[in-house]
């Protein structure tokens, strides 16, 4: 990965699961939504995850395989650890 992640993007990505699960306070959700209005990269990640969740809920009755979950978590962790340039 060559793109750096800003501290603001890292905060959004770090809270993305709680945001999508509806576990954040309104003020935190508002901050993420404001950030996504200005940051197309974070907006795309969130929309992609929403789409993926919708597809999984719509067609899957089995849980997501552990290997897929681990790979997705590793990808998010790599984004969070990416140095800012």
Secondary structure as a PSIPRED ss2 file (coil, helix, strand):
# PSIPRED VFORMAT (PSIPRED V4.0)

   1 X C   1.000  0.000  0.000
   2 X C   1.000  0.000  0.000
   3 X C   1.000  0.000  0.000
   4 X C   1.000  0.000  0.000
   5 X C   1.000  0.000  0.000
   6 X C   1.000  0.000  0.000
   7 X H   0.000  1.000  0.000
   8 X H   0.000  1.000  0.000
   9 X H   0.000  1.000  0.000
  10 X H   0.000  1.000  0.000
  11 X H   0.000  1.000  0.000
  12 X H   0.000  1.000  0.000
  13 X H   0.000  1.000  0.000
  14 X H   0.000  1.000  0.000
  15 X C   1.000  0.000  0.000
  16 X H   0.000  1.000  0.000
  17 X H   0.000  1.000  0.000
  18 X H   0.000  1.000  0.000
  19 X H   0.000  1.000  0.000
  20 X H   0.000  1.000  0.000
  21 X C   1.000  0.000  0.000
  22 X C   1.000  0.000  0.000
  23 X C   1.000  0.000  0.000
  24 X C   1.000  0.000  0.000
  25 X C   1.000  0.000  0.000
  26 X H   0.000  1.000  0.000
  27 X H   0.000  1.000  0.000
  28 X H   0.000  1.000  0.000
  29 X H   0.000  1.000  0.000
  30 X H   0.000  1.000  0.000
  31 X H   0.000  1.000  0.000
  32 X H   0.000  1.000  0.000
  33 X H   0.000  1.000  0.000
  34 X H   0.000  1.000  0.000
  35 X H   0.000  1.000  0.000
  36 X H   0.000  1.000  0.000
  37 X H   0.000  1.000  0.000
  38 X H   0.000  1.000  0.000
  39 X C   1.000  0.000  0.000
  40 X H   0.000  1.000  0.000
  41 X H   0.000  1.000  0.000
  42 X H   0.000  1.000  0.000
  43 X H   0.000  1.000  0.000
  44 X H   0.000  1.000  0.000
  45 X H   0.000  1.000  0.000
  46 X H   0.000  1.000  0.000
  47 X H   0.000  1.000  0.000
  48 X H   0.000  1.000  0.000
  49 X H   0.000  1.000  0.000
  50 X H   0.000  1.000  0.000
  51 X H   0.000  1.000  0.000
  52 X H   0.000  1.000  0.000
  53 X H   0.000  1.000  0.000
  54 X H   0.000  1.000  0.000
  55 X H   0.000  1.000  0.000
  56 X H   0.000  1.000  0.000
  57 X H   0.000  1.000  0.000
  58 X H   0.000  1.000  0.000
  59 X H   0.000  1.000  0.000
  60 X C   1.000  0.000  0.000
  61 X C   1.000  0.000  0.000
  62 X C   1.000  0.000  0.000
  63 X C   1.000  0.000  0.000
  64 X C   1.000  0.000  0.000
  65 X C   1.000  0.000  0.000
  66 X H   0.000  1.000  0.000
  67 X H   0.000  1.000  0.000
  68 X H   0.000  1.000  0.000
  69 X H   0.000  1.000  0.000
  70 X H   0.000  1.000  0.000
  71 X H   0.000  1.000  0.000
  72 X H   0.000  1.000  0.000
  73 X H   0.000  1.000  0.000
  74 X H   0.000  1.000  0.000
  75 X H   0.000  1.000  0.000
  76 X H   0.000  1.000  0.000
  77 X H   0.000  1.000  0.000
  78 X H   0.000  1.000  0.000
  79 X H   0.000  1.000  0.000
  80 X H   0.000  1.000  0.000
  81 X H   0.000  1.000  0.000
  82 X C   1.000  0.000  0.000
  83 X C   1.000  0.000  0.000
  84 X C   1.000  0.000  0.000
  85 X C   1.000  0.000  0.000
